[in-house]
């Protein structure tokens, strides 16, 4: 492990101390990527800070039924699907709060978004300022 350097060795020591699996080292071109597993998932309190007002509105709109991105944009009063809107949808999917209704056909025009169990729990928890 001498080639990793002082900070790299520290990563291995810390993960061992915390009872975590050792970091995974992946070579990408002329670079190395170190992946370290978290001891636990990110708590809802921290996730709440990462979800913005538009994302909160999207979650609330999906409570009753799945909606397409166009339907969501219309409901939010957007004239077009803005970059911020698209980023909000992607962030919600990445966080597992919403999911595609047709996950094998992401570009089909019938594609809709639905609230996941994690998304429902997030809303029940009081994500943002809209606790139920």
N, C-alpha and C positions, 0 to 999 in steps of 0.2 A: 504494500500500500504506500510505499515511499514516493512513488511517482504521482500520487494524487495530491500530495502537499499537505500542509498543516490543517487547512480548513476541511479538506476532503476526509482526512483521518478523523477529524472531530465529528463529521456527519456520521461516520460508522460507529464511533463511540457513543454518541448521543442516541442513535436509534437502538443500539444494544441496551443502553441504560434504561430507555423507555419501554423495552420489551417489544420493539417493533421489528419487522423484517429488515434486513440490511438494504441500503439504497440500491436501486437498480441502475446500472450504468449502461447507457445506449450510445454507441458511436454514430454520429450523424455528420457525414462529410468530414471536415477537419475539426469538429467540435464534439464534446461529450455532454450528454444530458443525464443528470442525476434525478431519479424519481424516488421520492420518499413517501410512504403511506402515512396518512394521518392516524392518530390513535383512535379517533372517533370522528363521526361525520360533523360537518359544520352545523352548529346549533341554529334553530330558527331565529334566535335573537340577531345573529350576525347576518342571516339571510334577509331578514326584514330590511336591514340597512342597504342591501344590494338591490332591492326591488324598488323601482321608482314609482311615481304617481301613475304614469301611463300603464305600467305593468300591473299595478293594483287594479286599475279600471278594467284591464283585459281579463284578469282573474275573475272579477265580479261578473263580467258579462258572460263568462263561461259556466257560471253556477247552474243555470237552468238547462242549457243544451249546448252541444257543439256548434261552433260557428266557423265560417271560412275567414280568411284574412280580409277579404273585401267586406264581409258583413261586420267584422270587428272594426275596420277602419271607418265604415259608415256610422256605426253606433258611437264611435268616439268623435264623430264630427269632422273627420279628416277628409279633405278633398282628394288626396292621393296617399298611397302607402309610402310614408316618408322613411328616411334612413333610420331615424330614431324608433319609429314603429317597428320596422323589420328587426332592428337590434333587440328591442324589447321582447318580441316573439322568440327570437333565437335564444336569448338569455333565459326565458321562462322554460323553453324546451330543454336547454342544457342543464338547468337546475332540477328538472324533473317535475316541475309544477304543472305543466301542461304537456300534452302529447298529441301526435297526429292520429286522426281516426283511421287513416290508411297508411301505416308506416312503411309499407313496401312500395308505395307509389307516391313519393313526395311531391312530384310536379303535376299530378293529375288535377284537373280543374274542380273536381268534386272533393278535394282535400279539405278537411276541417280540423280544428283544434278542439280538444276536450280537456277538461280539468281532471287531473290525476288525483289519486288518493292523497298523495303528498301535497298537492295543491289545495285540496279540501282541508287537510290538517293545518296547512299554512293559514288559510282564511279563518278557520276555527280558532287558531292560536291568537289571531288578532293581527296578522301581517299588516304593517302600515298602521293607519289610523282608523281602520274600519272594522274593528272587532265585532263578531256576531253576538 
